[in-house]
Amino acid sequence: MKVLEAKGITKTFGGLTAVNNVDFHIEEGEIVSLIGPNGAGKTTFFNIITGVYEPTSGQVNFLGKEIHTLKPYEITIEGISRTFQNIRLFSSMTVFENILIGQYCRTEANLFNVIFKTKKATDEQEKAKERAQEIIDFLELGPIADEIATSLPYGDQRRVEIGRALATEPKLLLLDEPAAGMNTQEKKDMQDLIRKIRDKGYTVLLIEHDMKLVMGISDRIAVLDYGNKIAEGNPQEIQNNERVISAYLGKEVG
């Protein structure tokens, strides 16, 4: 089943075409990577999927529903969540609190319920805490759950941000360069974590520059260059594609 389908997506900024007539889809349970040189349009495409930008033309369907005109918070409620290339944790909150806050898009208590601490509000609060704890256990963050999130090592902060995204209960998780800035062991741990997340039942789309990670984890890979999709296929097909070699992986000299 197609979780996400983008048709003819184009995004222009003035005279610049950042994404040009791109078709793209993700099947349920896949890990799909979106790669390409800097400035290829990858983050712009992510921002279209998550409602930061509305496409100049084309449409995005999520589980059969058009979402390209929705606001980011509405798309989160529909079931798409993301992380960012530059980590965006709440600096004064603990690991537990950062993850807990992701649950609030799933609560229904209104201001009256919250102020007067009605049963509806307290029941939802307890359910949110239980769900946050489940994610902490899944990500093995228990020993640091009460630490201020931004005081943690870089790799742990990445896991916390992923945990907050998972707390929104997404059907599709978007990861924007999850291994950026990591050392070799941290990248290996991140690859294992992404696979663990997929095995838990999530569908994953990631932007990533580390080719070893991309080739080792992806079911399919799509390649953008100057806003155009120039290739799509499994890792072996992408590694052997001459246009990809020339545009992204480098071309042998001599």
FENMOSUL-V440254 format. One record per residue. N is the residue number from 1. PHI is phi in degrees with one decimal (NA if undefined). OMEGA is omega in whole degrees, 0 to 359 (* if undefined). D_CENTER is the distance of its C-alpha to the mean C-alpha in Angstrom with 1 decimal. Layout:
BEGIN
n=(N	N)
phi=(PHI	PHI)
omega=(OMEGA	OMEGA)
d_center=(D_CENTER	D_CENTER)
END
This chain:
BEGIN
n=(1	2	3	4	5	6	7	8	9	10	11	12	13	14	15	16	17	18	19	20	21	22	23	24	25	26	27	28	29	30	31	32	33	34	35	36	37	38	39	40	41	42	43	44	45	46	47	48	49	50	51	52	53	54	55	56	57	58	59	60	61	62	63	64	65	66	67	68	69	70	71	72	73	74	75	76	77	78	79	80	81	82	83	84	85	86	87	88	89	90	91	92	93	94	95	96	97	98	99	100	101	102	103	104	105	106	107	108	109	110	111	112	113	114	115	116	117	118	119	120	121	122	123	124	125	126	127	128	129	130	131	132	133	134	135	136	137	138	139	140	141	142	143	144	145	146	147	148	149	150	151	152	153	154	155	156	157	158	159	160	161	162	163	164	165	166	167	168	169	170	171	172	173	174	175	176	177	178	179	180	181	182	183	184	185	186	187	188	189	190	191	192	193	194	195	196	197	198	199	200	201	202	203	204	205	206	207	208	209	210	211	212	213	214	215	216	217	218	219	220	221	222	223	224	225	226	227	228	229	230	231	232	233	234	235	236	237	238	239	240	241	242	243	244	245	246	247	248	249	250	251	252	253	254)
phi=(NA	-77.9	-79.3	-131.3	-140.8	-108.6	-124.6	58.8	-72.6	-129.7	-136.7	-116.8	-122.2	63.9	-92.6	-98.6	-97.7	-83.5	-133.9	-124.5	52.6	-94.0	-103.0	-161.1	-149.3	-133.8	-88.2	-56.8	85.0	-84.5	-109.7	-117.9	-109.2	-113.6	-123.9	155.8	-62.3	-55.7	82.4	-77.9	109.7	-64.7	-67.7	-60.4	-64.3	-56.4	-67.2	-70.5	-61.0	-95.2	85.9	-66.8	-118.8	-95.9	-65.1	-65.4	-152.9	97.9	-144.9	-120.6	-112.2	-122.4	51.1	85.0	-112.3	-68.4	-125.7	-71.5	-104.4	-81.8	-80.0	-53.4	-67.5	-69.8	-68.3	-60.6	-63.6	-64.4	127.2	-117.3	-131.4	-146.2	-112.7	-123.0	-58.9	-97.4	-56.4	-126.7	-89.5	-79.0	-68.1	-97.6	-105.7	-75.2	-57.0	-59.7	-66.2	-61.8	-75.2	-58.3	-64.4	-65.6	-75.8	-72.2	-71.9	-102.2	-94.8	-123.6	-62.2	-92.2	-59.6	-58.7	-59.3	-71.0	-62.1	-95.9	49.1	-69.1	-59.8	-59.4	-67.3	-68.9	-65.0	-65.7	-62.2	-66.5	-64.1	-63.8	-64.7	-63.4	-66.0	-61.6	-66.2	-60.3	-68.9	-59.7	-65.4	-61.8	-90.1	57.9	-102.4	-51.8	-63.0	-119.1	-60.6	-97.8	-81.4	-65.0	-59.1	-76.2	-88.9	-84.4	-57.6	-55.1	-62.3	-67.8	-62.0	-60.3	-64.6	-63.7	-63.7	-63.7	-61.5	-63.8	-64.4	-65.4	-66.0	-77.7	61.6	-79.0	-95.2	-134.0	-109.7	-105.0	-116.9	-98.2	50.0	-65.0	-100.6	-60.9	79.4	-94.4	-82.9	-59.4	-67.7	-63.2	-65.1	-63.3	-63.5	-65.9	-60.4	-63.0	-66.4	-62.0	-64.5	-63.3	-64.6	-62.5	-65.9	-77.9	116.5	-90.9	-100.4	-127.7	-121.4	-133.2	-97.3	-157.1	-95.6	-77.2	-68.8	-63.4	-65.8	-59.4	-69.4	-84.5	-124.8	-84.5	-78.8	-139.6	-134.6	-112.9	-119.4	-105.2	-146.7	52.6	83.8	-104.0	-80.4	-102.6	-164.0	-156.9	169.2	-77.2	-54.5	-64.9	-63.3	-68.7	-62.1	-98.1	-82.3	-64.2	-66.8	-69.0	-57.3	-69.8	-82.9	-129.4	-79.3	104.2	-117.4	-63.5	-95.2	90.2)
omega=(178	176	182	175	177	184	173	184	175	175	178	174	186	180	182	174	183	177	189	171	185	169	187	175	176	176	179	176	180	161	181	178	175	184	179	180	173	180	183	179	185	182	176	179	175	183	175	180	186	172	176	175	169	182	174	173	182	181	177	177	178	184	176	182	176	183	189	176	182	175	182	182	178	178	175	179	178	176	174	178	185	165	185	178	174	186	183	177	175	194	183	184	175	175	181	182	178	180	180	185	176	182	191	173	179	180	184	182	179	184	178	180	183	183	184	175	179	180	178	182	182	178	179	179	180	178	179	179	178	179	178	180	177	180	177	178	181	181	179	179	184	182	182	185	183	178	172	191	184	177	186	172	186	182	177	178	177	180	178	180	176	177	178	178	179	181	176	180	182	168	177	180	178	181	182	181	183	181	182	176	183	174	187	181	179	177	177	178	179	177	178	181	180	177	178	178	178	181	177	176	180	171	190	170	179	165	180	178	181	187	178	178	182	183	183	189	191	168	176	179	172	185	175	174	184	176	181	173	185	180	174	180	177	184	181	179	180	179	183	183	185	180	178	179	181	188	192	186	179	184	182	181	178	*)
d_center=(19.3	17.0	13.9	13.0	15.7	16.0	19.6	21.3	18.7	20.5	19.9	22.8	23.5	27.3	28.5	25.3	23.3	19.7	18.6	21.5	21.9	18.8	18.6	15.6	14.8	12.9	15.2	14.7	14.1	13.0	10.9	10.8	10.5	11.1	13.7	16.6	18.8	18.1	18.6	17.8	15.6	12.1	10.8	13.2	11.8	8.2	10.5	12.5	10.2	9.3	13.0	13.5	15.7	17.9	18.7	22.3	22.8	21.2	19.2	15.9	16.6	14.5	16.7	19.6	19.2	19.0	16.3	16.6	19.2	17.5	16.6	13.1	14.5	15.9	12.7	11.3	14.6	14.3	11.5	8.0	6.0	3.5	5.0	7.5	9.8	12.6	12.2	13.1	14.9	18.0	20.7	23.5	21.8	21.8	19.1	20.1	20.2	16.7	15.4	18.1	17.2	14.0	16.6	18.5	16.8	18.4	21.9	24.8	27.4	28.9	30.5	33.8	32.3	30.7	33.7	36.2	34.0	34.7	34.1	31.2	29.5	30.5	29.4	25.9	25.7	26.8	24.4	21.4	22.8	23.2	19.6	18.5	21.0	19.8	16.3	18.2	20.4	17.7	16.1	19.7	19.6	22.9	25.1	23.3	22.3	25.0	24.3	23.1	19.4	19.9	23.0	21.2	20.7	17.7	16.3	16.8	15.1	11.9	12.4	13.3	10.3	8.3	11.4	11.3	8.0	9.7	12.8	12.0	12.5	9.8	10.8	7.6	4.3	1.5	2.9	5.7	8.9	8.6	12.3	13.7	17.0	17.4	20.7	21.3	21.4	18.2	16.4	18.2	17.2	13.4	14.0	16.0	13.4	10.7	13.7	14.8	11.7	12.3	16.0	15.5	14.7	11.0	9.7	6.9	6.0	6.0	8.2	10.9	14.5	16.0	17.6	18.9	15.6	14.4	17.8	18.0	15.0	14.1	15.9	15.7	15.0	15.3	16.9	17.3	20.4	21.7	19.5	20.9	19.5	22.0	21.1	19.2	20.0	19.9	19.8	23.6	24.0	21.7	23.6	26.8	26.0	28.3	26.4	23.3	25.7	27.3	24.4	22.0	23.3	26.7	30.1	32.9	35.9	39.3)
END
